[in-house]
């Protein structure tokens, strides 16, 4: 990585402000998945072990209106969970800027401080320089370890870097290493599995991956726009009519580049999206829609994947949230989990949720903590939160 990391900076005696991604799911005040909190521990523990005088943590949670405190978006439950995970008392403050916050940090006996939700201030998402300066005034060094928001130019991810020495934490370093190696210097062959609802969300991704991948396998709702472009009947399946031409062009580009482009060849079809009453079929008749890849497609995909040395997967292959249509996604996930000597990289968001649902997280090489951020990175875009960090 061409950016400085916490390993390359003196932390002893310094106050260090770390942008973490504590945007965890909370139901009725209880955190239902704390992986994003535990993913930040290596950075927090390293900063403490290097003798930093304070670690000030800041994050957003959900989408408050930016007009002050809203109880359902408070980071207070996160403070309690973090305290348990790091095994020491932390100080939770009810705001993220202002003289009272600054004063409390200086006077606190605790080494770790968590600030209240950044997005209670609209200036955070507006990347307002005065707000960024206020955040920066709380510390001597800035660390960005929030990969999930690295694709956003906000005060806590971009603006603050104008005021402090700014370096990457371990989580960002790890994400860039795994995602970057997977697409820029993969062990070949590189297979890319794409699924999810819409082809329009993945056009840039496919364009960027065609020159890099050896094979691209398409399932999920996005497959039907490609099948339509090949003149195949898709019934009532998910279809983006205005993208049929583009889908045809992408397949043409892949062919020219010598990339194997594999589409769904059989289907799990139903007459109503809300019904679990379904059957396996080689065709999609009018009045039917396909909500998962069929068994022939699963075998076809596995055959291609058996040659791969690197696999990047973004997007579920069917409506995996419902058991009737989860088999395709599950079967491919189980197959990938069984491979040895193959780097399997799971993009964030729904693909990560699917792997977690099937209990296969430990079996994958890397599961990204960023949905939108990993997608933008794989599209070849510059992530503002990374670009703003000090170069090596
Ligand atoms: P995305 O946010 O683009 O990754 O899409 C994920 C969503 O796509 C999931 O909620 C799936 O239920 C949905 N999905 C996957 N396959 C299909 C399909 N064949 N038809 C409709 N929706 C699908």
Boltz pocket constraint, residues with backbone or C-beta under 6 A from the ligand:
constraints:
  - pocket:
      binder: B
      contacts: [[A, 195], [A, 196], [A, 197], [A, 198], [A, 201], [A, 219], [A, 220], [A, 221], [A, 222], [A, 238], [A, 290], [A, 291], [A, 292], [A, 314], [A, 315], [A, 316], [A, 317], [A, 318], [A, 319], [A, 320], [A, 321], [A, 349], [A, 350], [A, 351]]
      max_distance: 6.0
